Amino acid sequence: MTRRPGAAAILPAAAIALLAAACGTPGGSSGGSSGAGSGSTTAASGPIKIAVVDAQSGSNSDLGQFEWRGVKLAVDQANAAGGIDGRKIQLNLFDDQGDPTVGTELARKIASEGFIAMFGTAESSVTLAMAPILESEHIPNITSGQSTKLIKLGSPYLFLNGPTGLTYDSTLAKYLVQTKGYKKFALLTNNDSYGAGEDSAFTSSLKSLGITPVAAQVVPADQTNMTPALTAIRSSSPQVLFIGAEEAQSGLTVKQARSLGMTAVIAEGAPAGTPLFLSTAGTSTANGTIVSSPYLGNDIDAASKAFAAAYTAAYGTAPELHGAKAYDGAQVMIRALKACHACTGLALANAVRAVRYTGLLGAFAYTSQGVGIFSTSIGIIKNGTIAPVSS
């Protein structure tokens, strides 16, 4: 697809704060919160209201900012090109604080204030808490969560903007076992929805390859001292340490593992490819980490280069996986809105499902379970950046 490098002006921090605190003018379409499952295709005027829900405070605020920028860039480009049948898309940003309880409250707020769709969240646990309300209110949601629990909900209104954790982990396991020949694996995961999903997905992927982990430890999601768990793992002398935790905790795990003298290869999915992981672990400590991701960097091909140029011009900083995922998800929604002329409810959900779009992460084609991307690539961290393993 063609990408326009020029984006609309960036919202200043104060404006973002105001958006997070209050909603703007109600959207012209109805049906997103009316209970009319069939949705609406009636012509309307005024802005098309879409909510963006992501952590803007707390330990996952970096992810929330990446998501917000990716969505906003796509919407700014669409609005600059004329919007949807002449109507502009209005984004309102809400801070879920990375907290499922806050997310539930926001789902009700979104439903009561005329939003026809939602982007977010970056945390599977928050999306899982919000999903039943969004489904009952017929509000399509494109999430960056990747837990397989999301697709098990069976909601026709829930869509992932990337692969599931099982795709990340099966690709990683096959590379480590079949290509690299490793046989001794240890796992350190946390006990939230993401960590539990990673534990299950990577363990089952290893099992399918005839491998049983030599050690496995589970830590609380808010734990910062992983030394006891790592000490227990070290005694089994693993060749590979798989980490299933969010960015900051993963970075701390790597840093502490190396401080203990552990030399095992570090392997992980999406979190290891983010700036927060690198800054927490330390660039030199993170070197050699094997990463499974559908987006390995900003100079892989012409599309990623164009996206990175537009993103950097708009925000003064380079994008990463979460910004790319959010951008792709927004592009899918924009195409659905154009195809159905800003319809709402189930009609909009069906329009999302019908979109065929080749984006930064690959070719999107959604199944009935709301998954549209089914592959990742393998990269290795070298001097603070991810390089494809073939390079």
C-alpha positions in Angstrom: 0.0 0.0 0.0 1.1 3.6 -0.4 1.9 5.5 2.8 1.9 9.2 3.2 4.9 10.4 5.2 3.2 13.7 6.2 1.0 13.3 9.3 -1.2 15.8 11.0 0.1 17.9 13.9 0.8 15.9 17.1 -1.5 16.5 20.0 0.4 18.1 22.8 0.5 16.4 26.2 -2.1 18.7 27.7 -4.5 17.9 24.9 -4.0 14.2 25.4 -4.7 14.6 29.1 -7.9 16.4 28.3 -8.9 13.7 25.9 -8.2 11.0 28.5 -10.4 12.8 31.0 -13.4 13.7 28.8 -15.1 12.7 25.5 -15.8 15.1 22.6 -18.8 15.6 20.5 -21.0 12.5 20.1 -20.6 10.6 16.8 -23.3 10.9 14.2 -23.8 7.1 13.8 -25.8 5.1 16.4 -25.9 1.4 17.1 -22.6 0.9 18.8 -24.2 1.2 22.2 -27.9 0.9 21.3 -28.1 -2.8 21.7 -29.0 -3.2 18.0 -26.7 -6.1 17.2 -27.3 -5.7 13.4 -25.7 -2.2 13.6 -26.5 0.8 11.5 -25.7 1.8 7.9 -27.8 4.9 8.0 -26.1 8.0 6.5 -25.0 10.4 9.2 -22.9 13.5 9.7 -20.4 14.7 12.3 -17.3 13.0 13.6 -16.9 9.2 13.9 -16.0 8.5 17.5 -13.5 5.8 18.3 -12.0 5.2 21.7 -8.3 4.4 22.2 -7.8 2.6 25.6 -4.2 1.9 26.8 -2.1 2.5 29.8 -0.9 6.1 29.9 0.4 5.7 33.5 2.0 2.9 35.4 4.6 0.3 34.4 3.0 -0.3 30.9 2.7 3.4 30.0 5.4 3.1 27.3 3.4 0.5 25.5 0.3 2.7 25.7 2.2 5.6 24.2 3.4 3.4 21.3 -0.1 2.2 20.7 -1.6 5.7 20.8 1.0 7.1 18.3 0.5 4.2 15.9 -3.3 4.6 15.9 -3.2 8.4 15.6 -0.7 8.3 12.7 -3.1 6.1 10.7 -6.1 8.2 11.6 -4.4 11.5 10.9 -3.4 10.2 7.4 -7.0 9.0 6.8 -8.5 12.3 7.9 -6.0 14.3 5.8 -7.2 12.3 2.8 -10.9 13.1 3.4 -11.9 10.8 6.2 -14.8 8.4 5.8 -17.3 9.8 3.2 -16.2 13.2 4.1 -16.5 12.6 7.9 -13.5 12.9 10.2 -12.5 10.2 12.7 -12.4 11.5 16.2 -10.0 9.7 18.6 -10.4 9.9 22.3 -7.7 8.5 24.5 -8.4 6.8 27.8 -5.9 5.6 30.5 -6.6 2.1 31.7 -3.5 2.2 34.0 -2.9 -1.4 33.0 -5.6 -2.4 35.4 -8.5 -4.7 34.4 -10.9 -3.1 36.9 -10.2 0.3 35.4 -10.7 -1.2 31.9 -14.1 -2.5 32.9 -15.2 0.9 34.0 -13.9 2.4 30.8 -15.8 -0.1 28.7 -19.0 1.1 30.3 -18.1 4.7 29.8 -17.3 4.1 26.1 -20.6 2.3 25.7 -22.5 5.2 27.3 -20.9 8.0 25.3 -21.5 7.0 21.7 -18.2 5.4 20.6 -18.7 3.0 17.7 -15.4 1.2 18.0 -12.3 0.8 20.2 -8.5 0.3 19.7 -6.7 -1.4 22.6 -5.5 -2.5 24.9 -1.9 -3.6 24.9 -2.5 -5.9 27.9 -4.4 -9.1 27.4 -5.8 -9.1 31.0 -7.4 -5.7 30.5 -8.9 -6.6 27.1 -10.3 -9.8 28.6 -12.0 -7.8 31.3 -13.5 -5.3 28.8 -14.5 -7.8 26.1 -17.9 -9.0 27.5 -19.1 -5.4 27.9 -18.0 -4.4 24.5 -19.7 -7.5 23.0 -23.0 -6.8 24.8 -22.9 -3.2 23.6 -21.9 -4.3 20.0 -18.7 -2.3 19.9 -15.9 -3.8 17.7 -12.5 -3.8 19.3 -9.1 -4.2 17.7 -6.7 -5.2 20.4 -2.9 -5.7 20.7 -3.4 -8.5 23.3 -2.1 -11.9 22.1 -3.3 -14.3 24.8 -5.1 -17.4 23.3 -7.8 -16.7 26.0 -8.9 -13.8 23.9 -9.9 -16.0 21.0 -11.5 -18.5 23.3 -14.0 -15.9 24.3 -15.6 -16.4 20.9 -16.7 -12.7 20.6 -17.6 -11.6 17.1 -16.6 -8.1 18.1 -13.0 -8.8 19.1 -10.0 -8.7 16.7 -6.3 -9.1 17.2 -3.9 -6.8 15.4 -1.2 -9.4 15.5 -0.6 -13.1 16.0 -1.5 -15.0 19.1 1.1 -16.0 21.6 1.0 -19.5 20.3 2.2 -18.3 16.9 5.1 -16.4 18.5 6.1 -19.3 20.7 5.8 -22.2 18.2 7.9 -20.3 15.7 10.5 -19.6 18.4 10.5 -23.2 19.6 11.0 -24.6 16.1 13.9 -22.3 15.4 15.6 -23.1 18.7 15.1 -26.9 18.5 15.2 -27.7 14.8 17.6 -25.0 13.5 19.9 -24.5 16.5 19.7 -27.9 18.0 19.1 -26.9 21.7 17.7 -29.6 24.0 17.7 -28.2 27.5 15.2 -25.4 28.1 14.1 -23.6 31.2 11.1 -21.2 31.6 10.6 -18.2 33.8 7.1 -16.7 33.4 4.8 -14.5 35.5 1.3 -15.3 36.7 -0.8 -12.8 34.8 -2.8 -13.6 31.7 0.1 -12.9 29.4 2.6 -14.9 31.4 0.3 -17.9 31.9 -0.4 -17.9 28.1 3.3 -17.8 27.3 4.0 -20.7 29.8 1.3 -22.8 28.2 2.1 -21.9 24.6 5.9 -22.4 24.8 5.6 -25.6 26.8 3.1 -27.1 24.4 5.3 -26.0 21.4 8.3 -27.8 23.0 6.3 -30.9 23.7 5.3 -31.1 20.1 9.0 -31.2 19.3 9.7 -33.9 21.8 11.2 -31.6 24.4 10.4 -31.4 28.1 11.7 -28.3 30.0 14.4 -29.1 32.6 13.0 -26.3 34.9 10.1 -23.9 35.1 9.5 -21.1 37.5 6.5 -18.8 37.9 6.8 -15.4 39.6 4.2 -12.7 40.5 3.7 -10.2 37.8 4.8 -7.3 40.0 8.0 -9.0 41.3 11.2 -7.2 40.7 13.6 -9.7 42.3 13.8 -12.8 40.2 17.1 -14.1 41.8 15.5 -16.9 43.9 13.7 -18.3 40.8 16.8 -17.9 38.6 19.0 -19.6 41.2 16.6 -22.6 41.1 16.7 -22.6 37.3 20.6 -22.3 37.2 21.1 -25.6 39.0 19.5 -27.4 35.9 22.1 -25.8 33.6 19.7 -25.0 30.7 21.0 -24.1 27.3 18.1 -21.7 26.7 16.1 -19.5 29.2 12.7 -18.7 27.8 11.0 -15.6 29.4 7.3 -15.0 29.4 6.7 -11.7 31.1 6.1 -8.1 30.2 8.9 -5.7 29.0 10.2 -4.3 32.3 10.1 -7.6 34.2 11.7 -9.4 31.3 14.5 -6.9 31.2 15.1 -7.3 34.9 15.1 -11.1 34.5 17.9 -10.9 31.9 19.9 -8.5 33.9 19.7 -10.6 37.0 20.3 -13.9 35.2 23.6 -12.5 33.8 24.6 -11.2 37.2 24.2 -14.7 38.5 26.6 -15.9 35.8 24.0 -17.7 33.7 25.1 -18.1 30.2 22.0 -19.6 28.7 20.6 -18.1 25.5 17.7 -15.8 26.2 14.6 -16.3 24.1 11.3 -14.5 24.1 8.4 -13.2 22.1 7.3 -9.6 21.5 8.4 -7.9 24.7 12.1 -8.5 24.0 11.9 -6.4 20.9 10.9 -3.2 22.7 13.0 -0.2 23.9 11.7 -0.7 27.5 13.2 -4.3 27.5 16.5 -3.0 26.2 16.7 -0.1 28.6 15.9 -2.3 31.5 18.2 -5.1 30.6 21.0 -2.9 29.3 22.1 -3.0 25.7 25.2 -5.2 26.2 23.3 -7.6 28.5 20.5 -8.0 25.9 22.9 -8.8 23.1 22.2 -12.3 21.7 18.6 -12.5 22.8 16.5 -14.5 20.3 13.2 -12.8 19.5 10.1 -14.0 17.7 8.2 -11.1 16.2 6.1 -10.2 13.2 7.9 -6.8 13.0 11.7 -7.0 13.2 12.5 -3.4 12.7 12.1 -0.2 10.8 14.3 -0.9 7.8 13.3 -4.4 6.8 11.5 -3.3 3.6 10.0 -0.3 1.8 6.8 -0.4 3.9 8.6 -0.4 7.2 10.9 2.4 6.1 8.0 4.6 5.0 6.1 3.9 8.2 9.1 4.7 10.3 9.8 8.0 8.4 6.2 9.1 8.9 6.1 8.1 12.6 9.4 9.8 13.3 8.4 13.0 11.5 5.2 13.1 13.6 6.6 12.2 17.0 10.3 12.8 16.9 11.1 9.2 17.9 11.3 5.9 16.1 8.5 3.3 16.2 8.7 -0.3 17.4 6.4 -3.4 17.3 3.5 -2.0 19.3 3.3 1.1 17.2 3.4 -0.9 14.0 0.7 -3.3 15.3 -1.5 -0.4 16.3 -1.0 1.3 12.9 -2.0 -1.9 11.1 -5.0 -2.4 13.3 -6.2 1.2 12.6 -5.7 0.7 8.9 -7.9 -2.4 9.0 -10.7 -0.4 10.9 -10.4 2.5 8.5 -10.8 0.2 5.5 -13.8 -1.4 7.1 -15.4 2.0 7.8 -14.9 3.0 4.2 -16.3 -0.3 2.9 -19.5 -0.1 4.9 -19.9 3.7 4.9 -19.3 4.2 8.6 -21.7 1.5 9.7 -21.8 0.4 13.3 -22.4 -2.7 15.5 -22.3 -6.1 14.0 -22.3 -4.6 10.5 -19.0 -2.9 11.3 -17.6 -6.1 12.9 -18.5 -8.0 9.8 -16.8 -5.3 7.6 -13.6 -5.7 9.7 -13.8 -9.4 9.2 -14.1 -8.9 5.4 -11.0 -6.7 5.1 -8.0 -7.9 3.2 -5.0 -5.7 3.9 -1.3 -6.2 3.4 0.4 -4.2 6.2 3.6 -3.9 8.2 3.0 -7.3 9.9 1.9 -9.2 6.9 -1.3 -10.0 5.0 -4.4 -9.6 7.2 -7.3 -12.0 6.6 -9.5 -12.5 9.7 -10.9 -15.8 10.7 -14.2 -16.2 12.6 -12.1 -16.2 15.8 -10.8 -12.7 15.2 -7.2 -13.6 14.2 -5.8 -12.1 11.0 -2.0 -12.7 11.1 -0.5 -16.2 11.5 3.3 -15.9 11.3 6.3 -14.3 13.0 10.0 -14.1 12.1 13.1 -14.7 14.1 15.5 -12.0 15.0 18.5 -11.6 17.3 19.4 -8.5 19.3 22.7 -6.9 18.2 23.9 -3.7 19.8 20.4 -2.6 20.8 18.6 -3.5 17.6 16.9 -6.6 16.2 18.5 -8.1 13.1 16.9 -11.0 11.1 18.7 -14.2 11.9 19.6 -14.7 8.3 21.6 -11.5 8.1 
